[in-house]
Amino acid sequence: MKFLRAKIVRALLEHFAGDDRRIEHALCVLQQAERRLDEYPGCDPDVVVAVALLHDVGITVSEAKHGYNNGKTQEEYGPPVAAGLLAAIGFPADKIAVVKEIIGNHHSPSRFAYPELALLKEADRIVNRNEDGPAAPEAAPSEPLF
């Protein structure tokens, strides 16, 4: 899909509005995922971009409904939000189904053998670790995001 990254970033910006921290987190997860793409054979690059950028979109629904979010609520509310955002930009329906399963499983023990799920978990773990503590050498930015 032409300009996929830009289209999803635009949808992400609209979804998270002024939540710069969550937007930055998603961009960093994408950066980490793209750096490691060769380590996960069989990945669909379009699915990787979609799940990296949209994996936490369930946070907004969870916080609106419950006043908090956690891994379980992100997995519950994220898939339909991501599906709506992706459908709006013309992302293929078969890939939306995969994205929904991955986002619905990114905090739990893996229920699916998608290489994109393993890659997302690794990229998210690295970014979360860096956000929570000192930067690790493997995740230090060495190149621009795009």
C-alpha positions, 0 to 999 in steps of 0.5 A: 500500500503506497504511503502506508506508514504516513497514512497510519501515522496520520490516523494515530495522530488523530486518535491520540490527539495531543498525547505526545508520549503515546505517539512517541512510544508508537513511533519508537516501537516502529523504529525498533521493529523495523531495525529487527525485521530481518531477525523475524523471517516471514513477517509481512512489512505492512502488518509490522508497520500497522501493529507497531504503530497501533498496538496501544490504541485500546488505551483511549477506550479503556481510560474513557470507560474505566479511568485506567488501562492495563495490558488486558484492557488494551488487548480487549479494546485495541483490536476494534479501534485498530480495525476501524482506523485501518479500514478507513485508509483502505488496508486489506481486510485479510491483513486487518484480521491478523493485526487484530489478533496480534494487538489482542495478544501483545501483552499475554502469552502468545496464542498465535505463531505470527512472526509479527507478534514476536517482533512486536513484543520484542520491540515494545519490550525494548522501548518500554525498558528504555522509557522506564530506565536508562537507555540500553545500548541496543536501543540507543537511536543511531538514525532518524526515525524516518 
